[in-house]
Amino acid sequence: MQRPSSLTLTAAVAVALAAISLAAPSSAVVMTATYTGTVASGDDNHGTFFGGAHSSHFAGDEAFTAVFIYDTALGIHTGDGILDDRIRGGIGAPGGGPSPMLSASLTIKGLTIDLPVGFDDSVRAQSEAFFLGFRPGLVTHTSDFRTSIPDLDRQYTLSVGAFIPTPASVEATHDLDIDLGGSFFLIDQSRLTPSIGPADGSHAISAYGQLRATHLRVESAAAAVPEPAQWSLMILGFAASGALLRRRRGAPAHPIG
């Protein structure tokens, strides 16, 4: 068997390393923002959170958790990126573009509602100087999904914010005790139709209220996972490297001299 030349080995190794490097995850930063607090006021018209078919009022002491997961590489960046950093996107957003929001959920009294995303979602961070020094910086996370089909109206809106240290950025991490409000508006008539909503044909959702957020934690999500195409490149790179090592080990030794 002919031993591969050093030039051939060098070229093959370069190709393998290039394949591996191309498979590296993109520079996108995926963030998770988690708000906790209580529902300050509101109504649960169909007993979704209270476990009944009757209308109930929020008493002001029901715990809530709101979780937003978003990709800062998606959406349209507006503002100057220094004093006002904002990403917004979705089919209903001005300018369209992909939504930065990957998921959004609201948990009240132990029941979690996963909100649809992709219509008009945004993350905004404003620095203190944006407010001419009158108050701290501000960050807001908003997921807004709406459809208007007769008898199947759906509207899921969740918006929560917090005052934050500045300078502000949509990629900044926080772990803060806060005291700021938010709101939610959940209407889903499609749940009355089993073929569109839940298979059990459970009652529609009709709940809205004001939130009092008392803690915010914003952190980078788990390390990016390569896409399928990137996995293919990585496998190709490793396979090429392994093949070269096997060929080198299998080559006959040549005496010196």
N, C-alpha and C positions, 0 to 999 in steps of 0.2 A: 504494500500500500504506500502510495506516494505521500510523503510528509508535507503538510501545507507550509507554504513559505511564510516568513515573518510578515510580509506585506499583506498576504491573504488573511492571516490571523488578526492583524491590526485593523484591517477594514471590517472584518466580521464583528470584532469586539465593538468597534465604533457604531456599527449598525445596531447591535444589541443594546448598547448603552443609550443610544438615541431613542430606541423604542421604549425603554424603561422611563427615560426622562419625559417623553411625550405623554406617558400614561399618568404622570403626576396630577393630582387634583388641581383644579383651577384656583385662582386667588380669591374666589368668592368667599365672603364671610357670612356664615349662617349663624344667626343669633336667636336666643330664646329669652323672651321677656315674660316674667311671671309676676303678676300682681296678686296680692291677697288683701282682704279687708272684710267689710260687711256691706250688705245691701241697705242703703239708707232709707229708701222708700220705694214704693211701686206696687204693682198688682200682678197676680198670676190668675188670669181669668178662667183658665181651664184646669187649674190644679196640677199643672205639670210638675212643679217642684214640691208641692205639698201632698202629692199622692192621692188626689181625689178629683172628681169631676166638677167641683164647685169653685167659684171664685174665692181667692184668698188675698189678703193684703200682707205685704212684707212688713214686719214689725220693727225693722231697723237693727236687728241683732243676728240675722242670718249670715253665716260666713260665705264668702265667695272666693274663687280662684279663677283668674283669667290668664290664659297662656297664649302667647303669640310666638310663632316661629317664622322667621323671615330671612330672605337671602338679599344681602345688600348689593349684589351684582345684578339684580333684576329690577324692573321698573324704570321709570324716568326720574333722574335726579334733577331737582329744582332747587331754588335758593342759591346762595353764593357759595355754599359748601364750607363757609367759615363761621358766620354768625347764624345762618339758617341752613341746616342740612336736612334735606327731605327726599325721600323716594316714594313714588306713587305709581300705581299701574293697575291694569285690569281692563276688561272690555268696556266698562262703563266710565272709566277715568278719562279726563281730558288728555288727548294725545294717545290713548290706548297703551299699548305695550304690555309685556308680561307683568303680572302682579308680583310684588316682592314677598307677599304673604304666602307661606307654604301651608300653614294651618293656623286655626284660631279656635279656642274652646272656652266655654264658661261653665264653671261648676258652682252650683248653689245647693245647699242642703244635701250634699253628697251625690247629686245627679249632674252628670256632665253632658252638655250639649255641644257637639262639634259643629262649628259654623261653616257653611260653604264659603269658599274664598274664590277670588279671581274676577270679581266685578269691579270694585273700586276700593283698593286697600292702600294704606300709607303708613309710613313711619317718619316722624318729624322730630328733630332736635334743634332747639333754638338756644343760643348763648345769652348770657346776661346782658351783654352790650346791645343785643337785638331789642331789648326792652329799655334801653337807655339807662341801665343800671338801677331801675326801680324795683326789680325782683330777680330772683335767681333764674338760672336756665330752666328750660321746660322740655320734656320729651312726651310725645303722645303716640300711641299705637291705635290704629283704627282699622277695623275690618267691616266692610259694608257690602252686603250682597242683596240684590233686589230682583224680583221678577214680577210681571203683571199679567199673568194669564188668568182669565175669568175662572173663578172658583178655586184657583190653585195659587193664589197670591202667596209669595214668600218674601219676607224681609228679615234679614239677620244683621243687625248692626251692633257692634261692640266697640266702644271707645273709652280708653283709660289713659290718664296722664300723670306726670309727677314732676315736681321741681327737682333739678339736678345740679351738681357742680358744673361749672363751665371751664374751658370751652366745651361745647356740646358736639356730639357726633353720633350718627346712626349706628356706628360700630363701637361705641363706648360701652364698657361694662359698669354695672352699678350693683350695690347691695345696700339699700337705703331704707330707713324708716321714714315714711312719708305721710302726708295728710292732704290728699287731693281727691277730687271727684272723678266720676266717669258715668257712663250710661250704657244701657243695653235695651234693645227693642227686638223682640223675637216674635215674628208672626209667620205661621206656616199652615196654610189651609190644605196643602197637598197631602198632609198626613191623614186626611179624611178619606182619601182614595187609595185603597190597598195597592193598586197597580203602580202607583207613583210613590206613595209614602211607605211606612213600615208594613210588613206583611200582615200584621195583626189588625191593621186599620185603626190604630189608636187615635185618640182625639187630637185635634189640632193644637198647635202651640199658640198661645197668645199671652205673652208676658213682657213687661217692661218695667224699668225702674232706674233709680239713681244709685251709684256705687260710691262708697267711701273707701278709697284705697289707703292702707296703712303700711304696706311694705312693697318694695319693688326689687326684684333681682333680675339683672340682665347679664347674660353670659354667652360665650361662644358655644355653639352646639357641638356635638361630638365631632371628632375629626372627620373631614370629608371622606366619603367612600367613593372610589373610582367608578366611573360609568362603565357599562358593558364594553363599549369600544375601547376604553382605557384598559380594562382587564385584558382584552385581547392583545393589546400592544405589550403589556407587561409579561403575559405568558410567552409571547413570541420572543421577547428579549431574554427572558430566563432560559427558554429552550435553546436559543442560539448559543448562549454562554455555556450551558451544560454540554451541548454537542461539541463545542470547541475543546472543552476540558477533556472529554472522553477521547477525542481524536488525538490529543497531545499525549495522554497516558498510554494509548494503544500504539503509538509510533515506536518502531524499533530503535534501540539505542545505537549510536554510531561511535565507535572508538575514536579517541583523539589521537591524531598523529598519522 
